Every structure is written in structure tokens, then in C-alpha cells.
Amino acid sequence: MTRVVLSIDGGGVRGYLPARLLEYLLGEANNIRKQHAHPGLFFDLIAGTSTGGIVAAAMASRQGDGTTLISFAELKNLYKNATPKIFRSSILSQIRSATRPLFDNRLLSENLVKICRAARFSDVVTNIMIPAFDVMNQRTHIFRAGPGWRDGEESQFLLSDVLLSTTAAPVIFSSVVVAPVGTSRRRQHVDGGIVLNNPSLRALTEARRLFPADADDIVLLSLGTGTSQTYEERPSVEEWGALQWLNPMRRLPLLTLLMDAQAAEVDDHVSTLLWDSKRFIRLQPHFSGVVPGMDDASEAAFASMDTALDRLLETDRDRIDFVIRLLAQTAQE
């Protein structure tokens, strides 16, 4: 039996890219099926880190009647209308970031509560995993929920708390202290992207545990948040020190570099493990110029993202069509 796994990278505001791409892919798959299915029912496991965790939650979560909790319209509204306010900065705030987070995550929290309502992480139609990093225990914490896992403590977190945990990027936002509903067992988390910005390898491992009989029939769809091949526009870093690498006016290049490097390395590993192009599909939009920063919510950044995604849909048509046909065939009823 074919098992379809969805993995979504972190990337801040660029989470808009996989959100838009999934809206297109699932819309086309529904057109082929001639009926609408909950987004989560197209996948046997969904993994997402940081902003990818927000998109993953939108795919998997449900209301009490089984309908979608977070619509694509709400998801795109979060990126296009809320992030310009969440990531609003000034020269003064950039100077203050030497001793405090660059942005206040209270506005992010308010917007996450707004789209998640009072839903718990366990309110899902399929298996989902979202990583964060446990600061106190110095280890990766994977939030898991869904029919393949028992409803334990992890599933009793508020969905909004899980998403706030996975998006708490160091320097950008403060760390987050959360606890399962009805308990006092508090945990302090930062962004899962510092260890699993591309969660596809961990998702593959979890899928093989969930579906051991179908381990050779796993198809992994991995969605990136954009890259660039315009190397000549990147600055020389030969003489950079701490001030340059951690400069908020340069979009925090060290943090971006570490997360992008981890994502690329995981991509290489997974492509080796799943060498068949029909079992591992990595869809990564390419920018013609410099990649917008993870906190860049300007109109120019969104225009650049729209252009990059439209280019992907045009130039990678064969693989796009293969994914649409696959999803239409394997969707759960």
C-alpha cells in the first residue's frame, strides 16, 4: 500500500510558498477526483518545522465535526496580512536586539490563537509531527499526534502552543514555555529549525515505524521555502565577525545559513535513501535574485515569492503533474 508523507521546511514568512503550492496541488487533485477531501486525508503523515509546522497544522487539523480547522484563505491571510505587523522593526529595535529578541512574539501568539481557536494538537485527521528544541533538556522534542500514535501527553498541548514552540527562532523571538492542558509540567522550547529545519529525514524514519509493512512503498513529498542560484549577489564573508554574522540589518545571516545548510544536507541524505524519483519528490522554488529574509514581509518579498512559485509550476510541470495524479489516487475517503 502506498503511503504518502508530506514534509515542509521552515523559512519564516516564506512559509507562504508551500501554503500556496499545497492549495494548488490539492485543488487540482480534488478536480480529478470530482469531490472535495479534507487536506489531511491526502497524506498518511505530515511533518513541518517552524513556519512549516503552521502549514502542516493547517493541513492536518480538524474541527469537532471533522471539517478543516484552518482554511487556505486563513493561512494566506496570516502570511500576507499578519506577518508585516509581526515582523515590524525599527532601527531602535535592531539595536536593542543585542540584549533581547528582535521581535515580540505576543502578536504572533495572538494570530495563532485566532486561527487555532481552542483546538488541541490531537484534533487531527491524520498523523502529524512537529519538532521543537527543548532548551532545558538539550534535546529535540517531537510533538506527535494522530491515529498511528497513542493519545499521550504530547497530544494534549494546545495547537497554538505547539506552533508557538516550533516558531520560536532564537534572536528573532523569545523562547516559549508551554505545558499540556491540565498539567503543570512546563517545557521551554525554541524553534525546531535549529536541528530539523528540513524534517524530511525524521519524517521518513517515523513513517517506517508507523507503517513497517509498507516501508518500501513510502512516497515522500518534501516542500522547500525557496533558494537562489544567484551566488554573485551574496556578500564575501571572509572577514566577518560576530557583528556581521548576527547583524539584524543583514537578516541575521548566521541563523539563516545554519538552517539552510541543515535543510540542504538532509535533502542530500533523503535523495540517497529514496533514490527513485517517484518515491522522493523535492519541490523547491528558485528565486532569480536574493532570497527574501525569513522576516521579510514586504510587498516586494511576496511578489518575488509569487514569481518563484509560478516559475516552479511552469518549469517543473512533469513532476507537478505526477504529484497531482498521485494525490488524487491515494487520498483517503
Beta strands, then each sheet from edge to edge (+ up, - down):
strand 1: 3-8
strand 2: 45-48
strand 3: 127-134
strand 4: 139-145
strand 5: 176-178
strand 6: 187-191
strand 7: 218-223
strand 8: 227-228
strand 9: 280-283
strand 10: 286-287
sheet 1: 4+ 3- 2- 1- 7- 9-
sheet 2: 4+ 3- 6+ 5-
sheet 3: 8+ 10+
end
